[in-house]
């Protein structure tokens, strides 16, 4: 063996050893991250569709296999005849190609047969699609608003009307992702405030978005509806089983797309009524008197919590922003002596980057504005009161 070949083989062996080490480390890491199926969510090594908990989802699964069987039968039939003809009527066996032109029988067969197949496929598919869009006679109507990167829920009609909140990825999940140490079966699916609905009730979902296109998807419900800025679309579901069900934003919506989960908690009618009562009490307890005058220390402490929960994802804890998100540290709007400029931006948003935050209370908005005006290098000494925000809303 020549020296050149020996060197080449040695290099191949070295690369093989390195590749084995990498694969071994990967397998070890996979073994270390032991996860189980998430009930109502994804399963480990899942190949099939989610187990359905609505009639629509069950019909979708039936339709999926029905069409799959038809496609397989067509595939086997067409290619079976083709390969049989090629093998049995090959030239080496002395067969001669048939000579015919514009055969009426052939024309009829290859027109009628596909037409029948299409009808067989279209009828059940149309039935399911029409059922999916029938949002009439809903027991509960909820508006779902996609925001980079969280979901806003507003109960518009039915029991719970008036309840409104944001659903955001649990901060502990973000920390695990940032550290590169994921754990738990609900990794990147745990939220601070899940959507709660009653079992066996028709829930109409109205979707829209405040910035870019999002998509609200819960596979176990058979629901996936795009949320488009400036448009209102709707869908519905009727969960037939109590439990927790998970999904994600299914439209690439920006750098935090992976951190926008959907968690729907389906409860009994009695538990739902109890939740509605408790939620309204919680909202009432958080409803501060907009006429209250806050001290600087009080409002800054509250503003820090509001900022970390709602603003830090885009503007960063340092206030420096990233990409198209403008920094708050040293911002002309923040430093402006007239606080009404910043209040207007927070209430109405700016373009497709900054969503409106009208859903937050007057006190929370006043607190976060005061916080940004007096944090980092911004030392304006300005104190915005809830009454200032309330006046700007009018």
HELIX and SHEET records of a PDB file:
HELIX    1   1 UNK A    3  UNK A   32  1                                  30    
HELIX    2   2 UNK A   55  UNK A   88  1                                  34    
HELIX    3   3 UNK A   91  UNK A   93  5                                   3    
HELIX    4   4 UNK A  104  UNK A  132  1                                  29    
HELIX    5   5 UNK A  171  UNK A  179  1                                   9    
HELIX    6   6 UNK A  219  UNK A  221  5                                   3    
HELIX    7   7 UNK A  257  UNK A  259  5                                   3    
HELIX    8   8 UNK A  269  UNK A  286  1                                  18    
HELIX    9   9 UNK A  296  UNK A  310  1                                  15    
HELIX   10  10 UNK A  312  UNK A  315  1                                   4    
HELIX   11  11 UNK A  332  UNK A  335  1                                   4    
HELIX   12  12 UNK A  340  UNK A  348  1                                   9    
HELIX   13  13 UNK A  362  UNK A  373  1                                  12    
HELIX   14  14 UNK A  386  UNK A  393  1                                   8    
SHEET    1   A 5 UNK A 164  UNK A 167  0                                        
SHEET    2   A 5 UNK A 150  UNK A 157 -1                                        
SHEET    3   A 5 UNK A 140  UNK A 147 -1                                        
SHEET    4   A 5 UNK A 203  UNK A 209  1                                        
SHEET    5   A 5 UNK A 233  UNK A 237 -1                                        
SHEET    1   B 5 UNK A 195  UNK A 198  0                                        
SHEET    2   B 5 UNK A 261  UNK A 267  1                                        
SHEET    3   B 5 UNK A 243  UNK A 249 -1                                        
SHEET    4   B 5 UNK A 214  UNK A 218 -1                                        
SHEET    5   B 5 UNK A 223  UNK A 227 -1                                        
END                                                                             
